[in-house]
């Protein structure tokens, strides 16, 4: 394989030691969140598999110190997690100081344990007041997110140097406005493209606010704020290579879902086009230089069909996860090589597998990290790897049926201890034997 030319890395991204971590998101683990657009959505029958509710989730709002100790116990040096916008700003312009203090304590806890926090501002949930005002579909609402980003930088910038503005804007856009499985449940692909464009514009606006407000270098490297967004890159191929329709469907989905989103996050124009739909095109000055890195979320490969009730399916005969996703860890190398072409350093911000019995995860981890190693040897500038997830959590429309955790969660008795799966020790061992991973110990 030819060595990749990864472009000129952003001069702002420091050459720090490799980040080895795990990833979570607030609504999926904290519990007790009632002020966003999901609780009412979950209350409607058949929207969530098996009628599951986030509810108490993993009780991480109370048990965050235990969570950080688990991370230390695995020998990891980084933690990607999100803050819940609706906790911090329950009504427009009113801030909950208790919630801000709690998140500040979590960040202090990371620093005390030599864990680098990677803080995500938006991970699929919206304050109810923001959603009722039209959410991401209304361009004028972007100022609300810009305000939230500035507040986060002002309150947490002394402890955070690595920021992720948005998690998977393309997934949110298509799930909430095309397939309709996220609130508000719209089924209009043209509106989905507008939402994704607005969210990417918001990334640029938020990046400006964070850089302006966060002037404190938390780890002493001279760089107070480094920005990126997490992009879900899915490998797509025609289900029937001989079918022109399947080839076209795969081609166009790849161009919009993968290529166009990364190009815009890397500072290019927003340019979303699908056959038969109005094009969404705009040049946003704030996007130029907005990203110091791109977050890479990779899980699977899909076969695409233009016809039928199942537009995305796993390869026939391929091993699949509990959610029916093809288990294809080698694909991580392919994704990293493709994303390197956009000229920015990369962080693998999510990579994991739904596997309640831990049958596949140990080898999936070994193979995924081997794929990561190969990509780095070929010249891809990857700065970190975050496994999804630390423990089982609420998996949106899939409820509790997608068990991604290195630790098992008993959702019937969430106060019980997290139960370590064998794959947790596999991950710890794989990290320990890679020379760039500094070992950290619990307090």
N, C-alpha and C positions, 0 to 999 in steps of 0.2 A: 504494500500500500504506500502511496506517495505521501511524504510528510506534508502536513497542512501548513499553509501560510496563514497565520492567525491574525494578520493585520497588526497595527500599532496599538498596543494596550494603552488604556487611559493612563496618563501620567499621574492622575490623582489616586489611583488604586495602589496601595502600598504593597510591597513584596513581603507580606507577613507569612508566618509559618502556616502550614495548611490547616484549615478549619475542619475538624471532624465533629459532627453533631447530630442532633435529632431535631425534628420539626413538629410543631403542633399549631392549632389555631384556637383563639379564645372561646368562640361559641361551642366548639366541638369538645372542649375539655373542662371549662370553668364551672358550669352549672349556675342556675339561678338567674339567668339573663332573660328578662321579660320585655325589654324596651326596644327590640329590633323587629324586623319584618318576618322573622321565622316562627315565633310561638303561635301566632294566629294561623299561619300557613299549615303548621303541623296539626292543628286542631281539626282540620277538614279530613274526613275519612278517605283512605286510599291514596293520599298524597305521599305518605311516607311508608316504606315497606314495613309490613307487620304492625302498622299503627304506632311505631316507635316515636318517642318524643325526646328532645334533647334533655329537658328537665334538669336533673342534678348532674347530668353528664359524668365526668370523672372527679367532681368535687375539687378541681384544681384551684379554684378561688380560695379554698381553705387550705389545701394540701400542697401549695406550691413549693414549700421548702423541701418536702419529701421528694417532689419531682426533681428538683435541682440536685438533691443527694443521689438520686438514681443515675442522673447524667454523670455526676462525678464518679460513681461506682463503676461505670462503663469505661472510664478513662478518656472521656470526651472533653473537648475544650471549647465547645460552642453550642448555642441553643437558639434556634429560630422559633419565635412565638409571636403572637399578635396581641394587640390591645383592642378591646371592644369599644368601638366608637359610641355606642348607645349607653354604655356605662359612664363614660367620661363626659358626654354631652347629652343628657337625657332630654333636654329641650333646647331649641336653637339659642346659642349664646350663653346657656347656663351650664356651668361645669361642676361636677361632683368631686369635691376635694378629697373625700374619703377614697374614691376609686383611684384618683391620681396618686394618692399616697400609697395605696396598695401596689399599683404597678411600679412605683418608684422603689418600693421595698423589694419587689421581685428583681429589679435591675441591680439593686445593691447586693442582693443575694447571689446573683450571677458573678458580679465583680469580686465578691468575697471568696468565691470558689474558683476563681481564675477561669470562668466561663465567659466567652465573648458573646454578648447578646446580639442577635440579628433581629431587629424589630420590624414587624409588618403592621402597617396602618389599616389595611382593608383586606379582609379575607371572607368575602362573599356576603357578609351581613351588613344591613343598613339600619340606622336609627329609624323608628317608625315615622317620625316627623319628616325625615328626609324622603322616605319612600312615598308618603302621602302627598308630598310636593312634586311628585313625578320622578324622583330618584335620578338615576343616571341618564334617563332619556331627555332630560331638560338641561340644555347647556348652561343656563344661568345658575343651576344648582352646583356647578363646579366650585364656585366661591366658598360654599360651605365646607367642602373637603379641603380646599386650600387653607381655610381658617383652622380646621382640625389639625392639619399637618404642622402648621406653625406652632400651635399650642403644644403639640407633642415634642417638637424640637426645643421649645423654650423650657418645658418642664423636665424632659428626659435627656436632652442633648449632652449633659455633663456625664452621662453614663453610657450613651449609645453613640457609636461611630458608624455602624452599618445599618442602613435603613432600606426596607422594601416598601415602596409606596402601595402597591397593589398586587394581589395574588390572582393570577390567571384572568385578566380582564376578558379574554376571548372565551373562556369557559363560562364565566358569569354571563356574558352577553348572550351566548347561544342557549344556555340552560334556562335563563330567566325570560328570554324574549323570542326564542325559536322553538325549542322542544317544550318549553313551559313547565319544566320540572322544578324550577326554583321560583320563589315569588318575584314578580307579580303574576307569573303563569301565562305570559303572552305567547302567542304562536304566530310570529310575523318576522320573517328573516330580515326584511328590510329594516325594521326597527332594531333588530339585534345588531346590525352593522353600525347604526348610529350610536347605540349604547357603547359598543367597544371603542369607537372613535372618541367619544366623549371621555371615557375612562383613561384612554391613552393620553389625551390632552391634559387630563387632571394629573397624570403622573408628572408631566413637565411642570405644571403650575406648582404642585406640591414640592418638587425638587427645588424650585427657586426659593420657596418659603423656608424649607429646612436648611438650605445652605446659608440663608440670610440670618436665621435665628440660632442655629447651632454653631457656636464659635468655640466650643470647649472640646479639646482633644482628650477623650476619655482614657486612651491607652498610651499616650505619650509618644505617638509616632509622627506627630505633626499634621495629621489629617483629621479634622473634627467631624466631617460628615461625608460619607460615601453612599451613593444612591443607586438603586436598581429597582426593577420590577420582576416578579416571578412569572415566567412564561411556560405554559404547558405545551411541550412539543410532542406531537403524536406522529408516529410513523404510519403513513397511509399508502395503500397500494390497491389497484383494481382487483376486485374479487375474481373477475373473469377477464384476464388480460386481452383476450380476443374481442371483447366488447368495447366498441368506441364510446358508448355511454358510460360504462364503468371507468374507463380511462379518463374521460373528461371530468366525471364527478370527483375522482381521486385528485386529479390535477388542480381543479379549481379550489377544492377544500384545502389542499396543501398550500396553495398560493395565498389564500386569505388567512386561514387558521394559524399557519406557521410563519411563512415568509413575510407577509405584509405586516404582521404584528411586530415581529422582531425588528424589521427595517425601521418602523416608526419609533420604537423604543430606543433604537440605536441612533436616533437623531434625524431620520429621513422624513419624508412627507407621509401623512396618513392617506392611504389609497386602497380602499376596499371595493372590489368589483366582483360580482357574481352574475352569471348569465340571467337575464330577465329581471334584474333588480336595479334600482337607481344606484349609481356609484356614489360612494362617500369619499370625498377627497378634500383635504385641506392641508395647508402648511401652517405649522404651529411653531413660532419662534422659540417658545419655551422648551421644546423638545430637543433643540440643538444643544448638545453637551449635557443633557439631563441625566444620562445614565453613565455611571462609572463601571458598571458591570451588568450582566443579564443573569437573572436567576433561571435555572433550567429545572423544570419539573418533568420527569419522564417516568412512564409506567408501562406502556404496552405498544403493540402494533395492531392496526386494524385493516381488514379488507373492506373496501368501499363498493357498494352497489348503488346504481342509479335507480333501480326499480325494486319493488317489494317492500315488505313491512319491516325489514331489518337492514337499514342502510350501512351499519357497521357490524362486522362479525369477526371472530377469531379464525385463524387458518384452520381448515378441517384437520382433525387429528392432533393439533397442537395441544400441549398441556395448558390448562387454564386455571386461573385463581378462583377463589370462592365467588367472585363477581362475574366470572365468565370472561375475564380479560386474558389474552394470550400471555403466557410467561415467556418473556423474551429479553433477558437481561443483557445480552450482547448488543441489543439495540442502543444502549446508552452510549457506546462508542460512536455509533453512526450519528446519533443526535448531536453529540459534542463536536464532532468534526464538521457537521453542517452549520451549527450555530457559530463556530469559530470564524466563519467567513465574514461575519458582520463586524469583526475587528474590536470586540470588547472582551475583557476577561469574563470568565464564567464562574458561577457558583451553582453546584447541583443542590437546589433548594428543596427538592422532594424526589424521593425514589423509594418505592416500597411495593408490597404485595399483600393482598387480602388473603389470609391463610390462617384460619382459626386453629387448626391442628398443628401448625408449625411444620407441616410436611415439606413444603417447598422453600420456605424462607431461608434456612441456613445456606443452601446451595445458591439460591438467588442472590444473597448477599455476597458470597464469594465471587460469583460470576460477574455481578455488577461492579464490584470493586476492581476485578481484573480488567473489565472493559474500561473503567476509569483510568487505570494505570496505562493501558495501551494508548488511549487518547492523549494522555499527558506526554508519553514518550514520543508521540508523533508531532508534538509541538503545540497542542491545545493548551491555552493558558487557563487552567482550572484552579481556583483558589480554595475550594472547599466542597464537602459532601455532607448532606443532611438527610438522614434516613427518615422516612415517614412510616411509622410514627413512634413516639416513645411508648405509648400504650393505646389500646383499643379506644375508640371514641365514637361520637355520633357522626355518621357518614352521610349527612344530608338526606337525599331522597332514598338512599339505601339503608337508612336507619342504623341498626346495630348488626346488620348482616355482613358488613365489610370489616373484618378484624385485621387491622394493619399493625398492631402493636408488638413491640419487643417485649412488652409486659401485658398480660391479660387483665382486662377489666371485668368484674362481675357487676353488670348493670342492675341486677336485682338487689345487690347489696354493695353499693358503690363505696361504702365506708371501709369495706374489707381492704386488706393490703393488696397492692398490685402484685400479680403473680408473674415471676420471671419466666419467659420462655427460653428454651435452649438457644434460639437464634440470638438472644441478647448477648450471650457469652461468645458466640461466633463473631458478632460484630466487634465486641471488645477485643477479641484476639486479633482480628484482621487489622484493626486500628493500631494495636500495640506493636505489631511486627512491621509496620510501615514507619520508616525512620523519621519522617517529618512530623509525626504526631507526638507532641509533648504529652506526657502522662500527668494527670492531675488527680489529686486524692481528695476524698471527702474531708470536710472540716474536722 
